[in-house]
Amino acid sequence: MAEVLLKDITKIYDGGVKAVDKANIEIMDREFVVLVGPSGCGKSTTLRMIAGLEDISDGELLIDGKRMNDEAPKDRDIAMVFQNYALYPHMSVYDNMAFGLRIRKFPKAEIDARVKEAAQILDIEELLERKPKALSGGQRQRVAVGRAIVRKPKVFLFDEPLSNLDAKLRVQMRAEISSLHTRLQATMVYVTHDQVEAMTMGDKIVVMKSGLIQQIGTPLKLYNDPINRFVAGFMGTPPMNIAPADVTEEGGKIVVKEEGFTVVMPKNREETLRPYVGKKVLLGVRSEDLTFTKKPEASNLKATVTVVEPLGNETHLYLDTKDNQFIARALPINEFNVGDEVNFTPDVDMMQFFDIETERSLFYKA
Ligand code: ADP
């Protein structure tokens, strides 16, 4: 069992920087939880408070129900994997992995068995005698993970472990860490600024901004029902198109529009928008929820193509309505050229609407 509970956890650094403000996170046994957000949002500080590497200014940290605020890192039964691997350069791979167990006075045979088991799991058995400088980035990363595995900790903490690897290796290691999680059945907390890593790896994602948790949920909940403009724009590539638009009432229907984009609200979504008639809202539409059409419907995006990006399986089009820019995806069966006037039908049921001041989603369901 390894359950981690953060209750109103706050971190104020010397000098008064509030890096984390009343964070409440419930990390269940065997869960893979990802903390994600832009640089400086407080995700590493949160992880380091769980590890015991930073003091907790306020709030309570519980691991399996036991208060951990004042326990030393070594007494928390956790293991952390860092971005820079933090391997000892003068020690072999074997000794790097054995080191933590030796200082904890584990019997030699037990250390040997654990190192060999971890090496086998990570497929680095051939490398045990090498020094870190004779390893590739990916291999060093595996050793750093191995050093955590041999400890058999209650909780694994990862701090941006893949950011030093090239793009291809990152994708591979991402899948390896996911399958390691399945294999070890361990509780893992993983910090990254990369929303794709968060989406692909997390059972649960915690999105942070400026020290504040914005939303906690499964990858698809965050993608399909973001609580606010920030989460909507942060999760997903290309990012969700978000633009200001006027809410009007035309012939009894609620219509949201800007220069080239008209959205006739379906009956079941009218009531939420009615109080905004005569005001502006932010409309949000993902590029995959725009479908190229030669026959414009009542809800329509009419725009000029400014950039064409053929990716092979699909083409990204940058569209200009004079008021705003949108990115749409189109099938590669259609040819597009810069300057084309095009029409796209939005999937109105999938669209998001945000209050222009609070930036909260009008349709968010807690
Ligand atoms: P992230 O991991 O999301 O990039 P951090 O948790 O490292 O963010 O930092 C959160 C905020 O706390 C930032 O504003 C950062 O400048 C500040 N900060 C981090 N470490 C310290 C420190 N040792 N002293 C003072 N401020 C710090």
Boltz pocket constraint, residues with backbone or C-beta under 6 A from the ligand:
constraints:
  - pocket:
      binder: B
      contacts: [[A, 13], [A, 14], [A, 15], [A, 17], [A, 18], [A, 19], [A, 37], [A, 38], [A, 39], [A, 40], [A, 41], [A, 42], [A, 43], [A, 44], [A, 45], [A, 46]]
      max_distance: 6.0
